Amino acid sequence: MGPLAMVVLSLMLPAPAPGADADASGPPSAGGAPVAVEVGFYALDFARVTAREESFDLTGYLELSWHDPRLALPEGDRPASGPGAWRRVDPSRIWTPRVFFENALEPPREHGAPVVEADADGRVTSWSVVSGKFSSPMDLRPFPFDRQRLRVRVGSFEDESVVRFAVKPELVIVEPDAFVTDWAIGEPSARIDSHQYVPGQPSYPRFEYAVAVGRRSTFYVWRIMVPLTLLVAVSWSAFWFEPTGLQPQISTCTAALISLVAFNFAIDFALPKVAYLTLIDRHALIGFAFVASAAAAVTMIHVAVTNGRLPLARSIQRVARWAFPPAYLMSTALNLASAPVLSG
């Protein structure tokens, strides 16, 4: 049953009457076997993805389903199929899986109390809509061409001897209208694993929901990478001046270097703060290196001129004039090629 159908159905169903269901506060284990609980998660919308904090804000629909034969109705009391086939159940009077969001940075906010319903066969469904801020490790080395996997992990307070999780594939989805600024939302996936929180203690089941997202890099390309490239190219104009004129050559290189420093400070707000170099960081460093190399070449040209070796100065200038552009393009291409294509 889909999330919308469940919402509409919950409004149509009457509240449970006192004593409508027998007390079933313990887990419905059959012969000591763990209870099979199907878990589904439906991403309704994203608020933001914060690369600096490696976190994201999400509103989602969480559904848990399991079978409790103690809640099955006798044959004579079973309603016909339709809305009446499901009845509201008081969660305080039955056993329900106790779960939590493992990677929530703060307690998620529930949009109303969880709704618990059971059908005539004892199939129980608990669902709720929650909003929260979740941590998710991000590999930002390819920034701004990175792709991430935003993960929501649901853990259990009861170990695997009591509960066994299974993925509910029809509810591993993303709302088609979900949107997050600067990112393109891809396909979701889900998996089940077990986690041992304390060495030597029992393992606990864990459900992990992940959504692939790719950064929209247009802003960073046209507002950061292209201007940086143009500033580097400006420094090469120093190789086209007359070798005997030091002033325009050194002024050009100095102006390009100062502009690079100022531009780097100006764009700092848009860049993630991480302990390693991203692709755009390396692009900036390559630019600094080439502008500094241009200044060094101008110095060599000036020394040759002052020593009366004008032919050598012109030779250095010709080599620099045609060597710098392809060397810079090759360095930029290697930088782009060295970044991982897919993160997470």
N, C-alpha and C positions, 0 to 999 in steps of 0.2 A: 504494500500500500504506500503510495507516494506521500510526500510531506504535505502538499496542499489538501489531498484527500483526507489525511489524518486530521488536519486543522478543522476542515469543514465537518468531518464526522464527530469530532469532539464536541462541537457546538450543538450537534443534533441529539447526542446521546444524553439520557438522564443521569443525574448523579447517583452513585451507588447507594442503595438502601442499607441501613445498618443490619448486619448479619446476613447480607446477601451472599457472602463468600465465607467459607470455612477458614479458620485460622491456619495460615500456611507461612509462618515466619521463618522456618528453616529452609535451606536449599533443597530443591526437589531432586535430590540425587537418586539414581536408580542403581542399587547394589553398590553404593560407594563410588560410582563413577562421577567425574566432574560434570557440572552442568554446561551444556553447549550453548553459548551465547553468541548470536550473530550481531555484528556491529557494523553500522553504516554511518557514514558522515557525508553531509551535503553542504558544500561551501555556498552560502547565499550571497555574500558580498565581501569585498576587501575594503578597508579604510585606507591603509597605507603600507608600504614596505620601507623600512628604515635600514639602509645598508650600514650606516655607521654603528647601529646597535645590533645589527644582525637579528632583526625582529620584524614582525608584521602584525597588523590588526585585522581580525577576521570575525565575521558573524556566520555561524554555521548551525546546521540541524543535526543533532545526534540521536540515533535510534538504536535501541537494544531490543533483541527478540530472543525469547527462549520458551521452552515448553514446561508447563507445570500441570501435571495430570490432576492435581488436587483441586484445580480451578475449573475442570471440565464439568459441564452440566449433564444431568441425567437425560436420557433420550427423550423422555416426556416433556422436559422443560426447555428443550432447544428451540430457539426461534428459527423461522425461515431465513434463508440467505438474504442479505441486504444490510442496511445500517443497523438493524436490531441484532445482527449476528455478533456484534462487538458490544461489550458493556464496560463501563468505567469501573475501575477497581481502586480501592483505597490502598495506596502504597505502604501505609503504615501497618497494614494487616497481612501483608504477604511478603515473601522473600523477593528482593530485587538485587541485581548486581550492583555492588558499590564500586564506582569508577571515579577517576579523576583525570585531569589534563596534566600530563607529566611535564610538558615543556611550557606551561603557562607562566608568564613572568609576574602575573598578579591574579588573584582569584577571578575567574571568568564570571561575567554577569549573566544570570539566567533571565530570559524574557518570560516570566511567569513560572509557576511551579511545574515540574515534570508531569506529563500526562501518562497514566498507566491504564491500558485496556487489555481485555482478554476476550478470546472468542469461545465458542461452545466446546471446542476440543481441548481447551486449556493452553492455547497458544497466547503468550503474553507479549505485549509490545509496550516499551517505555520510550517516550521521545521528549525532547526539549530543544529549545532554540537558545543558543548562548553566543555571547560576544566576549572577546578577550584579546589580549596581547600575548603572542607566542614567540619564543626564541627559535631560531633555525639557523644552523651554521651555514655560512655563505663563503664560497670561493670567489673572491673579487679580483683574482689575478687578470682575467680577461677584460675587466672594466674599461670602457663602457659597452663591451660586446658580450657581457656575461649572461648566462642563463642559470637560474637557480631552481631549487626544489623547496617549496615552502611546506614544512611538515607540521602536522598536528598529531601528537601522540596521546593515546588514551590508555591509561593503566588501570589495573584492578587492585583493590584493597585485599582481595582474597587470592591465595596462591593457586597454582595449577592443579592442586588436588581437589579444589572446590569448583573452579571455573575454568572453562576452556573457550577461548575466543575463536570466532570464524568470521571471515569477511562476508558482508552482505553486498554482493556486487552491484545489484540494481540501485543501491544508494551510495555508490562511490562516484559522485558526479559534482559538477560545478554549475551553478545557476547560469543560464545563457546570458543574462543581463549583468553578470558580475563584472566589475571594472575596477582597475587600480591605476592611478596616474603613473605614466612613464613605463608601464609594463604591459606586455602581451601575455594573456593567460592561455596556457596550454591544457593538456589532458591530465586528469587526476589518476592516481593509482592508490592502492592500499595493500598492506601486507600484515601478517601476524608474526610476532616473534615472542620470545620469552626473555625476561630480564631478571637477573639475580641482584637485588639491591644491596644485600649484605653477603659477603663470602661465607659459604658454608650453610646458608639459610635457603629455604625453598625458593624456586623461581616463580615469577608472576607473569601472567599473560599480558601482552601489550599489542595494541592495534595502532598502526601508523598510517595516516592518510597524508598523501603528498600531492601537491599541484606544481606542475612545471610552469615556470614563467620566464620570459625573455625580456631583457631591457630594451626599450626603444632608444636607440643610440643617436638619433638625428640631432638632438640638441648638442650633445657632446662633440659630435663630429664637426658641425658647422660653427659652433660658438667657442670651441676650445682647440681641437686638433688642427683645423684649417688655419686659424689665426696664428697658432704657434709655428706652423710650417711657413707661412708667409713672412713672419718675423725672421726666421732663419734665412730665408731666401734673400731678404733685404741685405744681410751682411755680405752676400756674395758680390754685390755691386761694387764693393771696394776693390775687386780685382780688375775692374774695367777703367779705373782712373789711371792717369799718368803716374808711373812709379816714382817720379821725383816729387810728386805732391803728397806729402805725408798727411797733412791736415785732413783732407776729405776722406782718406782711407781709414785713419784711426777714428775719426768722428763717426763714420758709418758703423764700424764694429762696436764702438762704445754705446752708441744709441741703440743698436739692436740688443746688446746685452742688458742694458738698463730696462728696455721695454720688456724683455723676457722676464726679468725679475719682477717688475711691476705687474705684469699680466698674471704671473704665477700667484702672487698674493691676491689678485682680484678674483681668481677662479677657485680659490681654496675652499670656499663655502660649498661648492658643488661636488667636491671630491670626498670619497670615503676615507676615514682615518683608520688605517690598518697597519699592521706591523711589517708588511712586505710591500714590494713595489707592484703596482698595477700596470696594465698596459699603457694607460695614459700618463702615469708617472715616468715610465721608461721613455715614452715619446718626448716628454718635456726634457728629460736628462740628455737625450740624444741631441735635441735642439741646442741646449746649453753647450754641449761638447763641440758641436760644429761651429757655433759662433765664437767660442774660445779658440778653436783651431784657426778660424779665419783671422782673428786678431794676432795669433802667433805667426801666420803666414805673412801678414802685413808687416810685422816686426822684422821678419827675415828679409823681406823686400827692401825695407828702409835701411837695414844694416848693409845690404849689398850696395845700395845706392851711395850711402855715406862712405863706403870703402872704395868708391870709384869703379864698381863692377856692375854697371848698368845693364850689359847683356845678360848677366846672371839674374839680375832683378826681374828683367822682362821674362826670362825663361821660367822663373818660379811663378810669376804672375800667370803665365799662359797655362802652366800645369794646374794651378789652383783653380783657374777659371773654368776648366772643363772637368776636373776631377771631383770637385765638391758636390755638384748636383747629383751625379749618379751614385756617389758614395752615400749621400744622405738618403736617397730613394732606396738603396739596397738595405741600409740600416733600418729604415722604417718598415720595409717589407719583412725583414727578419723578425722585427719586433712583433708585427702582426701575426706572423706564422708561428711564433713560439708560444703564444697564449693558448691555454686549453680551450677547446671548442665548447665543451659542455661541463658545467659545474654541478656539484651535488650528486 
